[in-house]
Amino acid sequence: MKSATFYHAGCPVCVQAEQSVAEALDPKAYRVEHVHLGEDKGRIAEAESAGVKSVPALVIDGAPFHINFGASLTDVKG
């Protein structure tokens, strides 16, 4: 099973992306972890290390995919 991590900040763009994109992944093929960086700021460095520049973003098997633009990680750190 492949792993995927959906990083978001809870903004409207993030919520829509979570419902549209992350939920569309086949649960038989992907194990998806949802990480709210606004609530779990300790994982921002992990997101940055994975190549995430803004949220919402989906990281699948180590490759970051940026979805629309809700907030930069700099804004989330704030």
Residue, then its C-alpha position, 0 to 999 in steps of 0.5 A: m500500500k502506498s502512503a500519502t500525507f495531506y497537509h493543510a491549514g484548515c482554510p476554505v481552500c484546504v477543506q475543499a481540496e481535502q474533500s475533492v482530492a485526498e478523499a478521491l484516492d483509493p483507500k485500497a491503494y493509499r493510506v492517507e494521513h491528514v495533517h492540520l499544520g495550524e493545529d500541529k505546528g510541530r510537523i511544519a518542518e516535516a512538511e518542508s522537508a517533504g518539499v511542501k511550499s504551500v498548503p493544501a499539498l498532498v505528498i505521495d510516496g515522497a513527491p509533493f503535489h501542491i493543490n491550488f493555494g491556500a497559504s504559504l508555510t511561512d503564513v502557517k508558521g506565523 
